[in-house]
Amino acid sequence: MTDYNALAVALKTTLQADAILGDPANIKIIETRRRGFSLSDEKDAQFFSPGDLPAIAIIANARAKDSALVTTNEIRETLRAEIILISRSRDNQAGLDVHQALVFHLERVLDKQKSSANDLGIDAFVRALSTTDEQIKSGDYYYLISTTAADIELTAAF
């Protein structure tokens, strides 16, 4: 069985090791579970409050896994992970510029994790990286949400 928690922790550790993403001045919270965000200022364990932003939520099992027998005594599993980056700004363009710079760093860090020399530390490699963006305006703020999806390839001996 796949240890989704170990994968989420490996992704979090990788992101926190980056000078930009690991700096609390740039990303306040990196969570290893799905969280939304609340447009109100209420504190809720299910949501990031505006004061928590910018934040990252890591979902290690965003879709069902695929597996294939590769060699004797080895199974290769492919999982889909999502990393959701949420930020907010009063100025749409300035906020978008900062947000996109963070997305760039996120993609750069993940893109490096695609070889045995530079993997996620748990025999996990990143493939097929892509990001989608959306914006929500609420009151005086623009909420910027980017979902970076990646196929994670795990090799497991049995």
N, C-alpha and C positions, 0 to 999 in steps of 0.2 A: 504494500500500500504506500502511496505517496504521502510524504510528510509535508503538507501544505504550509504548516507553521514554519518549518525549517526553511522552505523556499522564501516565504515572506520576510523572515528575519535576514536571510542572505541578501535579498534585495534592499532591505532597509539599511543593513550594514554597508553595502556597496554605495548607496546614495549618501549616507552620512560621512563616508570617507572622502567625498568630494569637497574641495575647499569652498565652493559656492553653495551647493545644496546642503552641506553639513553645517553651515554657519547659521545659527539661530536668528541672526539679523536678516537673513534672506528667506529661510523656511522655518517657521516657528514650531511646527509639529510634523513628524512623520509617523503615521499610524500603520499597523500591519493588519488592518481590517477595513471593511467598507464603512465609510461614514459619508453622510451628506453634509450640507451646511444649512444653517437656519438664517433666513433673511431678517429675522427679528434678533434682538440681543439676548434672548433667553439662553441660559446654560442648559444643555441637554447632552447626555452621554451619546445619543444617537447622531448628533450633528456637531460640526465645527461652528463655534460662534464667530461673529465677525472679528473679535479680538484674537482668535486663534490663527487668522489668515496672514500670510500665505501658508498653506498646509498641503501635505501629500498623504493620500490614502492608498495603500497597496492591497490589491486583491489578487492573491496567488492562484486562485482557481476560478477564473472568470468564465470558463466554459469547460465542458467535459474533456477529459484527457484522451489522447490517442496513444496506443502503444504498439510496438512491433518487435518481434524477435529479430535481433541483428546478427548475433553470433552465438555460439554455444555458451550457455550460462550468462547471457546478457540480454536485458530488455531495454529498449530505448523508448521513453515516454515523452510525449510532447504536450505541454500544458500551455494555456493562454493566461498570461498575467496582465493585469491592468494597473497602471499607476496614475492616479487622478490628482492633478495639481489644481488647487483652487486659490484664487487671490481676489482682491477687490481694490477698487480705486474710485476716487471722485472724478478723476479726469480719464476719460476712455482711452485716448491715445497714449498718454503717459503710462497709464496702468497696463495697457496692452504691450507697450515696449518692454517694460520690466517683466511682465508675465512671459512674453515670448523669449526673452533672454534666459529665464529660468527653464523653460521648455527645452531650449537649445542645450543647456547644460545637462538636463535630464537625459535627453536623447544621446548626447555625446558620451556620458558615463555608461549608459546601457549598451551602446553600440560597441564599446571596447570589450564587453564581456562575451566575446564570440569565439574564443579559442581555448584550447586546453592550457595554454600559457597564461591566459587572463580570463578565467571563468568566474562564476559567482561564489566559488569556494566550496561547493557541494556537488561537484561534477555536473554542473548545470550551465548551459550555454544559452545566450540570447540570440534569437533569429527573428526575422520579419518584423521589424520595428515600424510602428506607424502612430501618428497622433491626430486626433480630431479635436476641434475647439468649439466652444459655444460661449455666448455672453448672455447675461440676464441683467436688466436694469431694475433696480428697486430703490425708490426714493432718490437720494443724491448719489448712490453708489452703483458702479458697474461691477458685477461679479464675473470673473473670467475663469472658465473651467476647461482644462485640457485633459483628455484621456489618452495616455500613451499605452498602446497595447504591444505586447511582444510574445512571440512563441518562445517558451523555455523548453529546452531539450535536456532531459535527465537521462543518465545511463545508470541502470541498477543491475547489480549482479544477483543471481539467485542460485 
